[in-house]
């Protein structure tokens, strides 16, 4: 028999704990009493973007999020922005983990990273919430709606985030950004994406002046809930957050719920009898949000939904490109590219039926 050789550990799964230990011992000696510098790290398997590690130390358990190593697309993997926004939201009605330290020195572990508390709770991956009963499902969706409205009601000036995004038409800026990023990571021509991009460019809604803090990836599995209650204790993954239009977050969440249950790394409710499960319809969910925000309704809903599909497709295309380049955080990243065309087709379906 030949020699058995172990496969090399991908670079995104590696963490130089020796250098990290020395750095944290110096920087956090005042913040973490009892920390002796020793660090044991294990990588979380979920997520496609910023590699995330659980750190076990003498002072407790913490979470480290870093940029992936290697060449990155412009403005992608902004862990410094994640750190800043969670720090700003610490004393608001939006539940976030307590952040401890941001390291912008890429020489320590090979990329920028930050450290935050480890929250003990539940994360649900299936939008149908099969683990819960009907009343609990109703309560969890109501809680997601409440937290989203709380996020969009944050006084960005009061929390020091007035410069967290650029002025001007949010959807115009976002369309330009994601079109550019999609083209930069395009591996092959996809006709449905080209058609969708053309329609979005021709149907950009006028700027209505609404500006709020937006999460950018607001969905069920980016929210940690209390171990036994239907209460959110931490909204996670703020990498795509910015100042923007609040309807972008709402449409993005509703877009996900229109997707099939096995839609890549997102679980949807396509074909599911929501009322039989105690889950609100899209119409009722949007109406409840509008009630909380004190608005009568939402115009241009088809655009917001179609844009959400396009943006997700562009993000997934970027993940697929990183997989080809060897920089992706998840082992499933390479498979995600197959979802770009179906997402574009779903968007075109929305345009046909609802615009």
N, C-alpha and C positions, 0 to 999 in steps of 0.2 A: 504493500500500500504506500502511496505517496504521502508526502508531508501535508499536514492540515494547516492551512494558513487562514488567519482571521481577516475578514474584510476590513479595510481601513474605516475608521469612524469619520463621517462627513464633518467638514470644518464647522458647519453651523451647530453641530452637536458637541463640539469641544469647548471647554472652558478651562483656562489656565488658573486653577484654584490656588496655586502657590503664589503667583503674582497678585491675584485678587485678594487673598488673605492679608498679605503685607500692606496692600493699599487700603483696605477697609479698616484694618487695625489702626492705621495712622489717621484716617479721615473721620472715623466714627467712634473714637475712644470716648468722646463726651456724650454722644447721642445714645450709645448702647452700653450701659453699665454691665459689667460681667463678660463682655466680649473678649475672648482671648486670642482672636485672630484666625482660629481654625475654621475652615469652611469645607463642607461636603455638599456637592452639587448634583442634582439630577434634572434632566431636561423634561419639560412637559411635552407630551406628544401632540397635543392639539395646536391649532393655529397655523396660518400660512405665512405670516409676515415677519414679525420680530421674534427671534428665538427667545424663549422664556424658560427660566430655570428656578427650581426650588432650592434654596440655600438653607442647610441645617448648620446652626452655630450654637455656641455655648450661651448666647443671649436670646435664643429663640429661632423660629423659622421665618424666613423672608423670601421674597420673590425678586429675581433679577431679570430685567428685560433689556435686551441689547439689539443694536442694529446687526443685521447679518453681515459677515465679512465679505470683502470683494467689492467690485464696482457696482454702484447703486444708481437707479434712475434719480434725476433731479427732484428734490423735495420729498422723496419717498423715505419711509422708515424713520420718521421724525420722533425718536424717543424723547428728545428734549422737549418737544411740544407736549407729548403725553405727560411728562413730569410736571411741566408748568401748569397745565390745565387742571390736573388733579390736586396740585398744591393750592390753586386758586379756589377750587370748589370745596375745600376741606370743611368750611363752616357754613355751607349752604344746605338747601333741602335736597341736593343731589347726592346720593350715597357714593362715595369713592374710597379706595384704600388710602391709608396714610403713606405718603411718600417720604423717604428718608434722605436720599442723596442722589445727585446727578453727576456722573463722571463724563466730561466731554473730552478727556484725554484718551485718544484712541490707542495709545501705546500700552495701556494697562492690560487690556485683554484682546486688543485688536479691533475694537469698535466702541462707539459711544454706548453707555448703558446707564440705567438707574436702578435703585433699590427701593422696594416698598414693603409694607407689611403683608403677611400672609393671612388671608381671610378664610375662615372656616365656614363653609356653607354649601349650598347646592347649586349646581349648574345643570340646566336641562337642555338636551340636544334635539329632542323631538318636539316640533311645534304643536303636536296633538296632545302632549303631556299625558301619555298613557299611564304614568305612575300615580296620577291624581284622580280624584272623583270630580263630578260635574261642578259642584260648588267651588272646589279648590281651583279648577281651571278658570272659572269666571273671575275668581279673586286674583289669580296671577295675571290674567290679561288686564284686569282693572288696575293692578299695581304697575304694570309696564306703561300703561296709558298715563297714570298719575306721574310717574317719574319723568316721562318724556315731556309732559307739560311743565313740570317743575324745572327741567333743564332749559326749556325755551323761555322761561320766566326769570331766569337769573339776570340780575343787573350787572352787565359786563363791565360797566365803569366802576361799580363798587368793589368788584373782586379783582380789579387790575388787569382785565382782558380787553380793554377798549382797542388795543392795537393787535389783537390776535388774528385778524383777517384784513384783507384789503377792501377798500370801499368800492362801490359800484354794483352793477347787476350781478348777483351771485351766480345765477344759472349761466349767464354768458361767460363768466370767468371759469366756472367749473367745466362747462362744455369745452372750452378751449384747452383747459389743462388736461382733461381725460382723453380728448381726441388726440392731443400731442403724445400723451403717454401710450395710448393704444397703438398709434403708428410707430412709436419707438420700439415697441415690443411685439409688433405684428410678425408672425411666423409664416402666414400664408394669407392670401386674399379671401375674405369672407363676404359674399355679396350682401347677405342680410345686414351685416354691420355697416357696410357702405351705404345701404338704403336708409338705415336707421340714423346714421350720422347726418345724412343729407336732410331728412325730415326734421330732426331736432334743430339743426342750424336754421331752417326756414320757419320754425314755429316757436322760437324763444319768446316766452311771455315778457311783457314789459315789467320793469322794476316797480314793485308796489311799495317799496320802502321798508318792508319787514326785515329786521336784522336781529338775530339771536345767536347764542352759542349753539352750535350743532355738533352732534357726536360723530356723524359720518358713517357709522357702522352699527346703528342701534338695532339690536336684535336679541332674541331670547337667550342665546348662548353666550352673549357678552354681558349678561347680568347674573350676578351671584345673589342667590336668595338665602334668607335665614334658614338654618337647619330644620326648623319645624314650622315656621310661619310663612305666610304668603307676602313676605316683606323683603324688598330688595335691600341688600346690605352693601353692594359694591357694583357700580357700573365699570366695566373693564374695557381695555383696548381703545384708547383715545387717540391713536395715531393719526386718524383722518379728521379729527376735530378742527373746527375753525369758526370764525364768525360768518354766518351765512343765513340762508332762508330756512325758517323752521319747517316748512312743508317738505323740504328735502328729506329730513329724518322720518317724518310720518309716512311719506310715500315709499321710502326705502323699506320700512318695516312691512307695509302693506304689500309691496312688491314681493317680498320674501314669502308671505303667506299665500300668494297666488301660485307659488312654485310647487313642483311635485315633492313628495316626502323625501326622495333620494336625489335632490337637486345639487349634487356636489357636496360642498361643505356647509350647505344651508338646507334646513328642513322646512318644507312648506306644507300647505293644507289643501293643495289642489285635489278636488274630488271628494273632500272630507265634508260630512254633514256636521257643520259647526254647531248648530243649535242642539243636536243630539248629544254633543259633548259639553255643552255649557260654554262654548267659545263664541264671542260676539262676531257678528258678520262684519265685513269691512265697512259697510255703511254705518253700522252702529258704533264701531270703534272710532271712525273718523268723527262722527257726530259727538261722541263723548269727549274727544280731544277738543273739538271746537267749543263745546260747552265750558270746558276747563279754561280755555284761552280767551273766552268772551268774544268769539267771532261767530257770524251767522252761517258761514259755509266756506267752501273752497272752490274757486274757479280754476280752469286749466288742469284738472286732475289727471287727464290722460297724458299731458306732457310730463307732469311730475313722475308718474308711474313709468312711462317710457324712458325718461332720463335715468331713473333708478336702475332699470334693466341694463341700459347702456353703460352706466358707470360701473356696475358690478362686472359686466363682461370685460370692460377695460382693465379692471383690477385683476381679474382671473387671468387675462392674457399676460399681464405682467408677471404673475406667479409662474405661469407656464414658461415664459421666457427665462426667468431666473432658474427654473429647473433645468432647462437646456444648457444654461451657462454654469450650472453646478452650484448655485448660491441659494437654492430654495430651502426654507426652514422645515418643511414637511415632506415625508417620503411619498405622499400622495399628490404632490404638487404637479408632477408631469402629467397626471391624468386629468387635471382640471381644465386644460386647454380644450378638451372635447365639449365643454359646456358653453363655450363662447357663442357658437352659432345658435344653439337652442335658446339661449337668453335673448339674443337679437330677434329671433322669431317670435318669442313671447311678447316682446316689446311691440313688434309690428302688429301682432294680434290685438293688443290693447289699443293701438292707434286706430285700427280698422273698426273696432267695436265701440269705442268710447269717445273718440274725438269728433 
